[in-house]
Amino acid sequence: MKHLYGNFKKRHADEHLKEAMWITARCTTMVEFNKAMDNLKKIDEPTWKELNELAPGMWTRSAFSTYTCCDLQVNNMCEAFNSAIVALRELPIISLIDGLKQYIINRIVKLRDFMLRYDGYICPMINKLFDKCKKEAEGWSPNWSGDKDYARFSISDGSDAYVVNLKEKTCVCRKWDLTCIPCPHTIACIWYNQQNPDELVAHWYRLVYFLYMFTIIFCFLGFY
């Protein structure tokens, strides 16, 4: 998405356009997406036409698959890795591979040491996002639908309304579906049940899982 806008601003340099594009890209439902696209059309029709020709699954969360449990719209991880191996690119293949191995091992060791000192069981960046969702959840009022599992809720803030299913781990806003991190609507429903929302954060965002994966990868790289 970052590169997409970088190309667009050469032809359509406008701060309002940038904001409208990112709002459209961050929409998680088709209803929101269609409204955002209509707004984008009013601001700059040529940009709207060009975006309309792109497959939505390439750039807007509203069309992302929930199977991957990821809502990333930028390739920062690839760019960071690409930058880290600049000095290795011109080396012979064996030296290149050995250099990559050392870089990855050093990075894993550094992150593992940081995580061992970290006080918490949800990974730091995820916990930061989760805390933000908890604050947003305070403005939502859940209504239990009467099912025996206490899983189905309708929830509203006075203007918008959503449907949550705690058993199936879904919310109509699709944010929980996309990331496996409970959204504000879900958190409000969990609090209604007097439960801890931290327990519904996906296991791969937990500290124990990360340390386990770090150890496995480190041992694998060390062996080879």
LOVO-850422 format. One record per atom (N, C-alpha, C): residue number from 1; x, y, z. Coordinates in nm, 3 decimals. Example, Ala and Ser with C-alpha at 12.3 -4.5 7.8 and 13.67 -1.06 7.14 Angstrom:
REM residues 2
> 1/1.319/-0.569/0.780 .
> 1/1.230/-0.450/0.780 .
> 1/1.320/-0.330/0.780 .
> 2/1.285/-0.225/0.708 .
> 2/1.367/-0.106/0.714 .
> 2/1.290/0.003/0.787 .
//
This chain:
REM residues 224
> 1/0.082/-0.119/0.000 .
> 1/0.000/0.000/0.000 .
> 1/0.086/0.125/0.000 .
> 2/0.198/0.120/0.072 .
> 2/0.290/0.233/0.078 .
> 2/0.344/0.265/-0.061 .
> 3/0.385/0.161/-0.135 .
> 3/0.438/0.180/-0.270 .
> 3/0.326/0.221/-0.366 .
> 4/0.209/0.170/-0.342 .
> 4/0.095/0.204/-0.428 .
> 4/0.068/0.354/-0.420 .
> 5/0.065/0.405/-0.296 .
> 5/0.044/0.550/-0.282 .
> 5/0.163/0.629/-0.336 .
> 6/0.285/0.574/-0.318 .
> 6/0.404/0.641/-0.370 .
> 6/0.394/0.664/-0.520 .
> 7/0.334/0.570/-0.592 .
> 7/0.315/0.585/-0.736 .
> 7/0.201/0.683/-0.767 .
> 8/0.096/0.677/-0.688 .
> 8/-0.019/0.764/-0.712 .
> 8/0.012/0.911/-0.689 .
> 9/0.092/0.940/-0.587 .
> 9/0.115/1.081/-0.551 .
> 9/0.197/1.155/-0.656 .
> 10/0.266/1.080/-0.743 .
> 10/0.339/1.145/-0.852 .
> 10/0.242/1.207/-0.952 .
> 11/0.125/1.145/-0.962 .
> 11/0.025/1.194/-1.057 .
> 11/-0.089/1.269/-0.988 .
> 12/-0.114/1.231/-0.860 .
> 12/-0.226/1.292/-0.787 .
> 12/-0.177/1.333/-0.648 .
> 13/-0.096/1.438/-0.642 .
> 13/-0.039/1.482/-0.515 .
> 13/-0.141/1.563/-0.437 .
> 14/-0.201/1.502/-0.335 .
> 14/-0.301/1.570/-0.255 .
> 14/-0.311/1.501/-0.120 .
> 15/-0.300/1.577/-0.010 .
> 15/-0.302/1.520/0.123 .
> 15/-0.437/1.456/0.155 .
> 16/-0.546/1.516/0.105 .
> 16/-0.679/1.458/0.127 .
> 16/-0.691/1.324/0.056 .
> 17/-0.626/1.314/-0.059 .
> 17/-0.629/1.189/-0.135 .
> 17/-0.556/1.078/-0.058 .
> 18/-0.442/1.113/0.000 .
> 18/-0.366/1.015/0.079 .
> 18/-0.451/0.960/0.193 .
> 19/-0.515/1.050/0.267 .
> 19/-0.599/1.008/0.379 .
> 19/-0.714/0.921/0.332 .
> 20/-0.778/0.959/0.222 .
> 20/-0.891/0.882/0.169 .
> 20/-0.848/0.743/0.122 .
> 21/-0.729/0.735/0.062 .
> 21/-0.677/0.605/0.016 .
> 21/-0.652/0.511/0.133 .
> 22/-0.591/0.565/0.239 .
> 22/-0.560/0.479/0.354 .
> 22/-0.686/0.437/0.429 .
> 23/-0.784/0.526/0.435 .
> 23/-0.913/0.489/0.497 .
> 23/-0.976/0.375/0.420 .
> 24/-0.973/0.384/0.287 .
> 24/-1.028/0.279/0.201 .
> 24/-0.953/0.148/0.220 .
> 25/-0.821/0.156/0.230 .
> 25/-0.739/0.036/0.244 .
> 25/-0.760/-0.032/0.378 .
> 26/-0.787/0.047/0.482 .
> 26/-0.800/-0.009/0.617 .
> 26/-0.941/-0.061/0.647 .
> 27/-1.035/-0.038/0.560 .
> 27/-1.171/-0.090/0.581 .
> 27/-1.167/-0.242/0.593 .
> 28/-1.242/-0.296/0.687 .
> 28/-1.241/-0.441/0.706 .
> 28/-1.368/-0.510/0.656 .
> 29/-1.470/-0.431/0.620 .
> 29/-1.594/-0.488/0.565 .
> 29/-1.623/-0.425/0.429 .
> 30/-1.696/-0.496/0.345 .
> 30/-1.727/-0.446/0.211 .
> 30/-1.819/-0.324/0.217 .
> 31/-1.905/-0.317/0.318 .
> 31/-1.993/-0.201/0.332 .
> 31/-1.910/-0.075/0.354 .
> 32/-1.815/-0.083/0.446 .
> 32/-1.726/0.030/0.473 .
> 32/-1.642/0.062/0.350 .
> 33/-1.595/-0.043/0.283 .
> 33/-1.511/-0.024/0.165 .
> 33/-1.586/0.050/0.054 .
> 34/-1.708/0.010/0.028 .
> 34/-1.787/0.076/-0.078 .
> 34/-1.813/0.223/-0.046 .
> 35/-1.841/0.253/0.081 .
> 35/-1.860/0.392/0.121 .
> 35/-1.732/0.473/0.103 .
> 36/-1.620/0.412/0.142 .
> 36/-1.492/0.481/0.130 .
> 36/-1.454/0.503/-0.017 .
> 37/-1.486/0.406/-0.101 .
> 37/-1.459/0.421/-0.244 .
> 37/-1.544/0.532/-0.305 .
> 38/-1.668/0.544/-0.263 .
> 38/-1.755/0.653/-0.310 .
> 38/-1.698/0.789/-0.271 .
> 39/-1.645/0.795/-0.149 .
> 39/-1.583/0.920/-0.103 .
> 39/-1.457/0.952/-0.182 .
> 40/-1.379/0.847/-0.210 .
> 40/-1.257/0.864/-0.289 .
> 40/-1.289/0.913/-0.430 .
> 41/-1.397/0.863/-0.485 .
> 41/-1.439/0.905/-0.619 .
> 41/-1.471/1.054/-0.623 .
> 42/-1.531/1.105/-0.517 .
> 42/-1.564/1.247/-0.511 .
> 42/-1.438/1.333/-0.504 .
> 43/-1.335/1.280/-0.438 .
> 43/-1.211/1.357/-0.422 .
> 43/-1.128/1.356/-0.549 .
> 44/-1.112/1.237/-0.608 .
> 44/-1.029/1.225/-0.729 .
> 44/-1.074/1.104/-0.810 .
> 45/-1.149/1.126/-0.913 .
> 45/-1.205/1.017/-0.993 .
> 45/-1.100/0.934/-1.066 .
> 46/-0.993/0.996/-1.124 .
> 46/-0.889/0.915/-1.190 .
> 46/-0.826/0.813/-1.095 .
> 47/-0.799/0.854/-0.971 .
> 47/-0.743/0.760/-0.872 .
> 47/-0.843/0.649/-0.842 .
> 48/-0.969/0.686/-0.827 .
> 48/-1.074/0.587/-0.802 .
> 48/-1.080/0.484/-0.914 .
> 49/-1.067/0.530/-1.039 .
> 49/-1.070/0.438/-1.153 .
> 49/-0.952/0.342/-1.151 .
> 50/-0.834/0.394/-1.119 .
> 50/-0.714/0.309/-1.116 .
> 50/-0.723/0.204/-1.005 .
> 51/-0.772/0.246/-0.889 .
> 51/-0.787/0.150/-0.778 .
> 51/-0.894/0.046/-0.808 .
> 52/-0.997/0.087/-0.880 .
> 52/-1.104/-0.004/-0.917 .
> 52/-1.055/-0.116/-1.007 .
> 53/-0.947/-0.089/-1.080 .
> 53/-0.893/-0.189/-1.172 .
> 53/-0.803/-0.290/-1.101 .
> 54/-0.763/-0.259/-0.978 .
> 54/-0.679/-0.350/-0.902 .
> 54/-0.766/-0.450/-0.825 .
> 55/-0.716/-0.571/-0.810 .
> 55/-0.788/-0.672/-0.731 .
> 55/-0.792/-0.626/-0.586 .
> 56/-0.910/-0.615/-0.524 .
> 56/-0.920/-0.565/-0.385 .
> 56/-0.833/-0.644/-0.288 .
> 57/-0.818/-0.774/-0.313 .
> 57/-0.738/-0.858/-0.224 .
> 57/-0.592/-0.820/-0.219 .
> 58/-0.549/-0.733/-0.310 .
> 58/-0.409/-0.689/-0.312 .
> 58/-0.383/-0.573/-0.217 .
> 59/-0.489/-0.499/-0.179 .
> 59/-0.460/-0.376/-0.105 .
> 59/-0.560/-0.335/0.002 .
> 60/-0.680/-0.391/0.006 .
> 60/-0.775/-0.350/0.110 .
> 60/-0.810/-0.465/0.203 .
> 61/-0.813/-0.438/0.331 .
> 61/-0.841/-0.541/0.431 .
> 61/-0.979/-0.602/0.414 .
> 62/-1.070/-0.528/0.356 .
> 62/-1.207/-0.579/0.340 .
> 62/-1.212/-0.702/0.251 .
> 63/-1.108/-0.724/0.170 .
> 63/-1.104/-0.838/0.080 .
> 63/-0.998/-0.940/0.120 .
> 64/-0.930/-0.917/0.232 .
> 64/-0.827/-1.010/0.276 .
> 64/-0.890/-1.140/0.327 .
> 65/-0.822/-1.250/0.307 .
> 65/-0.868/-1.378/0.360 .
> 65/-0.844/-1.384/0.510 .
> 66/-0.938/-1.443/0.582 .
> 66/-0.921/-1.459/0.726 .
> 66/-0.838/-1.583/0.759 .
> 67/-0.805/-1.663/0.659 .
> 67/-0.730/-1.786/0.682 .
> 67/-0.589/-1.757/0.732 .
> 68/-0.526/-1.650/0.680 .
> 68/-0.387/-1.620/0.715 .
> 68/-0.373/-1.552/0.850 .
> 69/-0.484/-1.500/0.904 .
> 69/-0.480/-1.429/1.033 .
> 69/-0.376/-1.317/1.030 .
> 70/-0.378/-1.238/0.925 .
> 70/-0.283/-1.128/0.909 .
> 70/-0.349/-1.017/0.829 .
> 71/-0.330/-0.892/0.874 .
> 71/-0.391/-0.779/0.803 .
> 71/-0.287/-0.679/0.752 .
> 72/-0.163/-0.725/0.736 .
> 72/-0.056/-0.635/0.692 .
> 72/-0.080/-0.586/0.550 .
> 73/-0.062/-0.455/0.531 .
> 73/-0.079/-0.395/0.399 .
> 73/0.052/-0.334/0.346 .
> 74/0.158/-0.348/0.422 .
> 74/0.288/-0.296/0.380 .
> 74/0.389/-0.409/0.387 .
> 75/0.498/-0.396/0.313 .
> 75/0.599/-0.501/0.311 .
> 75/0.724/-0.459/0.387 .
> 76/0.704/-0.396/0.504 .
> 76/0.817/-0.347/0.583 .
> 76/0.913/-0.458/0.624 .
> 77/0.861/-0.576/0.654 .
> 77/0.948/-0.687/0.695 .
> 77/1.043/-0.726/0.583 .
> 78/0.989/-0.732/0.462 .
> 78/1.073/-0.765/0.346 .
> 78/1.177/-0.656/0.322 .
> 79/1.134/-0.529/0.334 .
> 79/1.225/-0.417/0.311 .
> 79/1.336/-0.415/0.415 .
> 80/1.302/-0.443/0.541 .
> 80/1.403/-0.443/0.648 .
> 80/1.505/-0.554/0.626 .
> 81/1.457/-0.672/0.587 .
> 81/1.549/-0.784/0.561 .
> 81/1.636/-0.753/0.439 .
> 82/1.576/-0.696/0.336 .
> 82/1.649/-0.660/0.214 .
> 82/1.761/-0.561/0.245 .
> 83/1.732/-0.467/0.335 .
> 83/1.833/-0.367/0.373 .
> 83/1.947/-0.430/0.453 .
> 84/1.912/-0.530/0.535 .
> 84/2.013/-0.592/0.621 .
> 84/2.114/-0.676/0.543 .
> 85/2.078/-0.723/0.425 .
> 85/2.167/-0.812/0.349 .
> 85/2.237/-0.742/0.233 .
> 86/2.233/-0.608/0.232 .
> 86/2.296/-0.534/0.123 .
> 86/2.443/-0.572/0.107 .
> 87/2.515/-0.579/0.218 .
> 87/2.659/-0.607/0.213 .
> 87/2.689/-0.750/0.171 .
> 88/2.590/-0.839/0.177 .
> 88/2.613/-0.981/0.146 .
> 88/2.582/-1.016/0.001 .
> 89/2.514/-0.931/-0.069 .
> 89/2.462/-0.966/-0.202 .
> 89/2.569/-1.002/-0.304 .
> 90/2.682/-0.934/-0.296 .
> 90/2.786/-0.954/-0.397 .
> 90/2.881/-1.068/-0.364 .
> 91/2.859/-1.135/-0.251 .
> 91/2.949/-1.244/-0.209 .
> 91/2.919/-1.372/-0.286 .
> 92/3.016/-1.464/-0.295 .
> 92/2.989/-1.597/-0.352 .
> 92/2.879/-1.665/-0.274 .
> 93/2.812/-1.761/-0.335 .
> 93/2.692/-1.820/-0.278 .
> 93/2.713/-1.879/-0.139 .
> 94/2.827/-1.950/-0.116 .
> 94/2.852/-2.010/0.015 .
> 94/2.870/-1.903/0.121 .
> 95/2.945/-1.799/0.087 .
> 95/2.966/-1.689/0.181 .
> 95/2.836/-1.614/0.207 .
> 96/2.756/-1.601/0.103 .
> 96/2.627/-1.535/0.116 .
> 96/2.537/-1.610/0.215 .
> 97/2.528/-1.742/0.197 .
> 97/2.444/-1.824/0.284 .
> 97/2.495/-1.821/0.428 .
> 98/2.627/-1.828/0.445 .
> 98/2.684/-1.825/0.580 .
> 98/2.658/-1.690/0.646 .
> 99/2.668/-1.583/0.567 .
> 99/2.640/-1.449/0.621 .
> 99/2.495/-1.435/0.663 .
> 100/2.404/-1.491/0.582 .
> 100/2.261/-1.488/0.617 .
> 100/2.235/-1.567/0.745 .
> 101/2.302/-1.680/0.756 .
> 101/2.286/-1.764/0.875 .
> 101/2.328/-1.687/1.000 .
> 102/2.443/-1.621/0.995 .
> 102/2.492/-1.546/1.110 .
> 102/2.399/-1.429/1.144 .
> 103/2.349/-1.362/1.041 .
> 103/2.258/-1.249/1.063 .
> 103/2.130/-1.296/1.133 .
> 104/2.072/-1.406/1.084 .
> 104/1.947/-1.456/1.141 .
> 104/1.968/-1.506/1.284 .
> 105/2.078/-1.577/1.308 .
> 105/2.107/-1.626/1.443 .
> 105/2.123/-1.510/1.540 .
> 106/2.200/-1.407/1.500 .
> 106/2.222/-1.291/1.587 .
> 106/2.090/-1.220/1.617 .
> 107/2.005/-1.211/1.517 .
> 107/1.876/-1.144/1.536 .
> 107/1.786/-1.226/1.632 .
> 108/1.785/-1.356/1.614 .
> 108/1.704/-1.442/1.701 .
> 108/1.752/-1.433/1.845 .
> 109/1.885/-1.436/1.865 .
> 109/1.940/-1.429/2.000 .
> 109/1.904/-1.295/2.066 .
> 110/1.917/-1.187/1.989 .
> 110/1.884/-1.054/2.042 .
> 110/1.738/-1.045/2.082 .
> 111/1.647/-1.093/1.996 .
> 111/1.504/-1.089/2.026 .
> 111/1.468/-1.182/2.141 .
> 112/1.533/-1.296/2.145 .
> 112/1.504/-1.392/2.253 .
> 112/1.545/-1.334/2.387 .
> 113/1.662/-1.269/2.394 .
> 113/1.707/-1.207/2.519 .
> 113/1.610/-1.098/2.562 .
> 114/1.561/-1.022/2.464 .
> 114/1.464/-0.916/2.496 .
> 114/1.335/-0.975/2.552 .
> 115/1.287/-1.084/2.490 .
> 115/1.162/-1.145/2.533 .
> 115/1.176/-1.211/2.671 .
> 116/1.294/-1.261/2.703 .
> 116/1.316/-1.321/2.834 .
> 116/1.309/-1.215/2.945 .
> 117/1.345/-1.092/2.912 .
> 117/1.339/-0.983/3.010 .
> 117/1.201/-0.917/3.013 .
> 118/1.119/-0.948/2.915 .
> 118/0.989/-0.883/2.903 .
> 118/0.892/-0.936/3.008 .
> 119/0.820/-0.845/3.074 .
> 119/0.727/-0.883/3.179 .
> 119/0.585/-0.888/3.122 .
> 120/0.542/-1.006/3.085 .
> 120/0.411/-1.023/3.025 .
> 120/0.409/-1.153/2.947 .
> 121/0.291/-1.198/2.906 .
> 121/0.286/-1.324/2.829 .
> 121/0.227/-1.306/2.690 .
> 122/0.189/-1.181/2.655 .
> 122/0.152/-1.148/2.518 .
> 122/0.264/-1.062/2.460 .
> 123/0.306/-1.090/2.340 .
> 123/0.421/-1.020/2.281 .
> 123/0.400/-0.867/2.283 .
> 124/0.507/-0.791/2.301 .
> 124/0.499/-0.646/2.326 .
> 124/0.416/-0.566/2.226 .
> 125/0.443/-0.581/2.096 .
> 125/0.371/-0.503/1.996 .
> 125/0.223/-0.541/1.993 .
> 126/0.195/-0.671/2.007 .
> 126/0.056/-0.717/2.009 .
> 126/-0.014/-0.665/2.134 .
> 127/0.056/-0.666/2.245 .
> 127/-0.001/-0.617/2.369 .
> 127/-0.035/-0.468/2.360 .
> 128/0.048/-0.393/2.290 .
> 128/0.023/-0.250/2.271 .
> 128/-0.105/-0.229/2.190 .
> 129/-0.122/-0.306/2.083 .
> 129/-0.243/-0.298/2.003 .
> 129/-0.366/-0.342/2.084 .
> 130/-0.346/-0.445/2.164 .
> 130/-0.455/-0.501/2.244 .
> 130/-0.502/-0.401/2.350 .
> 131/-0.408/-0.331/2.412 .
> 131/-0.443/-0.229/2.512 .
> 131/-0.526/-0.117/2.448 .
> 132/-0.493/-0.082/2.325 .
> 132/-0.570/0.020/2.253 .
> 132/-0.713/-0.028/2.229 .
> 133/-0.728/-0.156/2.195 .
> 133/-0.861/-0.214/2.174 .
> 133/-0.942/-0.214/2.304 .
> 134/-0.875/-0.240/2.416 .
> 134/-0.944/-0.241/2.545 .
> 134/-1.000/-0.103/2.580 .
> 135/-0.924/0.001/2.549 .
> 135/-0.972/0.137/2.575 .
> 135/-1.093/0.170/2.489 .
> 136/-1.088/0.125/2.361 .
> 136/-1.200/0.151/2.271 .
> 136/-1.324/0.071/2.311 .
> 137/-1.303/-0.043/2.378 .
> 137/-1.416/-0.129/2.416 .
> 137/-1.504/-0.066/2.523 .
> 138/-1.451/0.031/2.596 .
> 138/-1.526/0.091/2.707 .
> 138/-1.651/0.166/2.659 .
> 139/-1.654/0.205/2.531 .
> 139/-1.769/0.279/2.481 .
> 139/-1.877/0.193/2.418 .
> 140/-1.865/0.059/2.428 .
> 140/-1.960/-0.031/2.364 .
> 140/-2.046/-0.104/2.468 .
> 141/-2.174/-0.123/2.434 .
> 141/-2.268/-0.190/2.524 .
> 141/-2.316/-0.321/2.461 .
> 142/-2.278/-0.436/2.519 .
> 142/-2.319/-0.566/2.464 .
> 142/-2.456/-0.610/2.510 .
> 143/-2.526/-0.682/2.424 .
> 143/-2.655/-0.742/2.458 .
> 143/-2.650/-0.891/2.426 .
> 144/-2.661/-0.972/2.530 .
> 144/-2.655/-1.118/2.513 .
> 144/-2.779/-1.167/2.441 .
> 145/-2.762/-1.260/2.348 .
> 145/-2.874/-1.310/2.266 .
> 145/-2.951/-1.423/2.331 .
> 146/-2.906/-1.471/2.446 .
> 146/-2.981/-1.574/2.519 .
> 146/-2.938/-1.716/2.491 .
> 147/-2.831/-1.739/2.416 .
> 147/-2.786/-1.876/2.389 .
> 147/-2.719/-1.935/2.513 .
> 148/-2.719/-2.066/2.523 .
> 148/-2.671/-2.133/2.644 .
> 148/-2.520/-2.120/2.663 .
> 149/-2.446/-2.091/2.554 .
> 149/-2.301/-2.079/2.563 .
> 149/-2.254/-1.938/2.599 .
> 150/-2.347/-1.845/2.609 .
> 150/-2.312/-1.705/2.631 .
> 150/-2.209/-1.658/2.527 .
> 151/-2.234/-1.694/2.403 .
> 151/-2.139/-1.665/2.296 .
> 151/-2.190/-1.561/2.197 .
> 152/-2.321/-1.553/2.179 .
> 152/-2.376/-1.464/2.076 .
> 152/-2.423/-1.332/2.138 .
> 153/-2.375/-1.224/2.078 .
> 153/-2.408/-1.091/2.128 .
> 153/-2.434/-0.996/2.012 .
> 154/-2.518/-0.898/2.039 .
> 154/-2.526/-0.781/1.954 .
> 154/-2.469/-0.667/2.038 .
> 155/-2.397/-0.576/1.976 .
> 155/-2.328/-0.473/2.052 .
> 155/-2.338/-0.339/1.981 .
> 156/-2.355/-0.234/2.058 .
> 156/-2.377/-0.102/1.998 .
> 156/-2.311/0.007/2.082 .
> 157/-2.277/0.117/2.015 .
> 157/-2.226/0.234/2.086 .
> 157/-2.323/0.352/2.075 .
> 158/-2.443/0.323/2.028 .
> 158/-2.544/0.426/2.011 .
> 158/-2.565/0.468/1.868 .
> 159/-2.464/0.445/1.784 .
> 159/-2.476/0.481/1.642 .
> 159/-2.449/0.362/1.551 .
> 160/-2.349/0.281/1.586 .
> 160/-2.315/0.162/1.508 .
> 160/-2.347/0.036/1.587 .
> 161/-2.373/-0.072/1.517 .
> 161/-2.405/-0.200/1.582 .
> 161/-2.336/-0.314/1.510 .
> 162/-2.293/-0.416/1.587 .
> 162/-2.224/-0.532/1.531 .
> 162/-2.275/-0.658/1.599 .
> 163/-2.244/-0.771/1.539 .
> 163/-2.280/-0.902/1.596 .
> 163/-2.152/-0.978/1.625 .
> 164/-2.143/-1.034/1.745 .
> 164/-2.023/-1.107/1.788 .
> 164/-2.060/-1.250/1.824 .
> 165/-1.973/-1.344/1.787 .
> 165/-1.991/-1.484/1.828 .
> 165/-1.861/-1.530/1.892 .
> 166/-1.860/-1.538/2.024 .
> 166/-1.737/-1.574/2.096 .
> 166/-1.695/-1.718/2.071 .
> 167/-1.792/-1.806/2.051 .
> 167/-1.760/-1.947/2.029 .
> 167/-1.690/-1.967/1.895 .
> 168/-1.738/-1.901/1.792 .
> 168/-1.677/-1.912/1.659 .
> 168/-1.564/-1.812/1.638 .
> 169/-1.543/-1.725/1.735 .
> 169/-1.437/-1.623/1.731 .
> 169/-1.451/-1.533/1.608 .
> 170/-1.571/-1.479/1.593 .
> 170/-1.598/-1.390/1.481 .
> 170/-1.671/-1.265/1.528 .
> 171/-1.650/-1.158/1.452 .
> 171/-1.724/-1.033/1.472 .
> 171/-1.754/-0.978/1.334 .
> 172/-1.870/-0.916/1.318 .
> 172/-1.909/-0.864/1.187 .
> 172/-1.809/-0.761/1.134 .
> 173/-1.738/-0.693/1.224 .
> 173/-1.637/-0.595/1.178 .
> 173/-1.517/-0.663/1.112 .
> 174/-1.500/-0.795/1.134 .
> 174/-1.395/-0.878/1.074 .
> 174/-1.254/-0.853/1.129 .
> 175/-1.237/-0.762/1.223 .
> 175/-1.103/-0.734/1.274 .
> 175/-1.049/-0.853/1.354 .
> 176/-1.136/-0.916/1.434 .
> 176/-1.093/-1.035/1.509 .
> 176/-1.065/-1.150/1.413 .
> 177/-1.149/-1.164/1.312 .
> 177/-1.130/-1.270/1.212 .
> 177/-0.998/-1.255/1.138 .
> 178/-0.962/-1.131/1.105 .
> 178/-0.842/-1.105/1.026 .
> 178/-0.713/-1.124/1.104 .
> 179/-0.713/-1.085/1.231 .
> 179/-0.588/-1.082/1.307 .
> 179/-0.577/-1.185/1.419 .
> 180/-0.690/-1.242/1.461 .
> 180/-0.693/-1.331/1.578 .
> 180/-0.660/-1.256/1.707 .
> 181/-0.674/-1.123/1.702 .
> 181/-0.663/-1.039/1.821 .
> 181/-0.803/-0.983/1.847 .
> 182/-0.865/-1.011/1.962 .
> 182/-1.001/-0.964/1.987 .
> 182/-1.018/-0.814/1.964 .
> 183/-1.122/-0.779/1.890 .
> 183/-1.152/-0.639/1.861 .
> 183/-1.225/-0.576/1.980 .
> 184/-1.245/-0.444/1.982 .
> 184/-1.314/-0.378/2.094 .
> 184/-1.453/-0.435/2.120 .
> 185/-1.527/-0.471/2.013 .
> 185/-1.661/-0.526/2.030 .
> 185/-1.655/-0.660/2.103 .
> 186/-1.558/-0.741/2.065 .
> 186/-1.540/-0.872/2.129 .
> 186/-1.501/-0.857/2.275 .
> 187/-1.409/-0.766/2.302 .
> 187/-1.361/-0.745/2.438 .
> 187/-1.476/-0.705/2.531 .
> 188/-1.563/-0.617/2.483 .
> 188/-1.678/-0.574/2.564 .
> 188/-1.768/-0.692/2.598 .
> 189/-1.786/-0.783/2.502 .
> 189/-1.869/-0.902/2.525 .
> 189/-1.802/-0.998/2.625 .
> 190/-1.670/-1.010/2.615 .
> 190/-1.596/-1.096/2.708 .
> 190/-1.607/-1.041/2.849 .
> 191/-1.596/-0.910/2.862 .
> 191/-1.611/-0.848/2.994 .
> 191/-1.752/-0.871/3.050 .
> 192/-1.850/-0.870/2.961 .
> 192/-1.988/-0.897/3.003 .
> 192/-1.997/-1.034/3.069 .
> 193/-1.921/-1.131/3.015 .
> 193/-1.918/-1.267/3.070 .
> 193/-1.824/-1.280/3.189 .
> 194/-1.764/-1.167/3.230 .
> 194/-1.670/-1.164/3.341 .
> 194/-1.552/-1.259/3.317 .
> 195/-1.502/-1.255/3.195 .
> 195/-1.386/-1.336/3.156 .
> 195/-1.270/-1.245/3.120 .
> 196/-1.153/-1.305/3.103 .
> 196/-1.032/-1.231/3.069 .
> 196/-1.011/-1.233/2.918 .
> 197/-1.016/-1.119/2.849 .
> 197/-0.999/-1.118/2.702 .
> 197/-0.861/-1.162/2.657 .
> 198/-0.761/-1.153/2.747 .
> 198/-0.625/-1.195/2.711 .
> 198/-0.621/-1.342/2.669 .
> 199/-0.712/-1.421/2.725 .
> 199/-0.712/-1.565/2.698 .
> 199/-0.757/-1.598/2.555 .
> 200/-0.820/-1.502/2.487 .
> 200/-0.866/-1.527/2.350 .
> 200/-0.771/-1.473/2.244 .
> 201/-0.657/-1.417/2.287 .
> 201/-0.554/-1.378/2.191 .
> 201/-0.488/-1.505/2.137 .
> 202/-0.470/-1.515/2.007 .
> 202/-0.417/-1.637/1.945 .
> 202/-0.284/-1.680/2.006 .
> 203/-0.261/-1.810/2.013 .
> 203/-0.144/-1.864/2.082 .
> 203/-0.012/-1.818/2.022 .
> 204/-0.010/-1.791/1.890 .
> 204/0.118/-1.752/1.830 .
> 204/0.159/-1.610/1.865 .
> 205/0.075/-1.536/1.935 .
> 205/0.111/-1.404/1.985 .
> 205/0.158/-1.410/2.130 .
> 206/0.167/-1.529/2.184 .
> 206/0.204/-1.544/2.324 .
> 206/0.354/-1.566/2.340 .
> 207/0.407/-1.521/2.451 .
> 207/0.550/-1.524/2.477 .
> 207/0.605/-1.666/2.472 .
> 208/0.536/-1.761/2.533 .
> 208/0.583/-1.900/2.537 .
> 208/0.601/-1.955/2.396 .
> 209/0.504/-1.927/2.310 .
> 209/0.510/-1.977/2.172 .
> 209/0.628/-1.916/2.099 .
> 210/0.652/-1.786/2.118 .
> 210/0.762/-1.718/2.051 .
> 210/0.896/-1.775/2.096 .
> 211/0.912/-1.794/2.226 .
> 211/1.038/-1.847/2.276 .
> 211/1.062/-1.989/2.226 .
> 212/0.955/-2.065/2.215 .
> 212/0.965/-2.201/2.163 .
> 212/1.012/-2.199/2.017 .
> 213/0.950/-2.111/1.937 .
> 213/0.988/-2.102/1.796 .
> 213/1.130/-2.050/1.780 .
> 214/1.169/-1.952/1.863 .
> 214/1.306/-1.901/1.858 .
> 214/1.406/-2.013/1.885 .
> 215/1.376/-2.096/1.985 .
> 215/1.467/-2.205/2.021 .
> 215/1.479/-2.307/1.908 .
> 216/1.365/-2.343/1.848 .
> 216/1.366/-2.441/1.739 .
> 216/1.447/-2.389/1.620 .
> 217/1.421/-2.265/1.580 .
> 217/1.492/-2.208/1.464 .
> 217/1.640/-2.193/1.494 .
> 218/1.673/-2.149/1.617 .
> 218/1.812/-2.131/1.654 .
> 218/1.888/-2.264/1.649 .
> 219/1.826/-2.368/1.703 .
> 219/1.890/-2.500/1.703 .
> 219/1.907/-2.551/1.560 .
> 220/1.808/-2.526/1.474 .
> 220/1.814/-2.570/1.335 .
> 220/1.928/-2.501/1.262 .
> 221/1.938/-2.369/1.278 .
> 221/2.043/-2.294/1.210 .
> 221/2.181/-2.330/1.265 .
> 222/2.187/-2.351/1.397 .
> 222/2.315/-2.388/1.458 .
> 222/2.364/-2.524/1.409 .
> 223/2.269/-2.616/1.389 .
> 223/2.304/-2.750/1.341 .
> 223/2.364/-2.745/1.202 .
> 224/2.305/-2.657/1.115 .
> 224/2.353/-2.650/0.978 .
> 224/2.467/-2.552/0.961 .
//
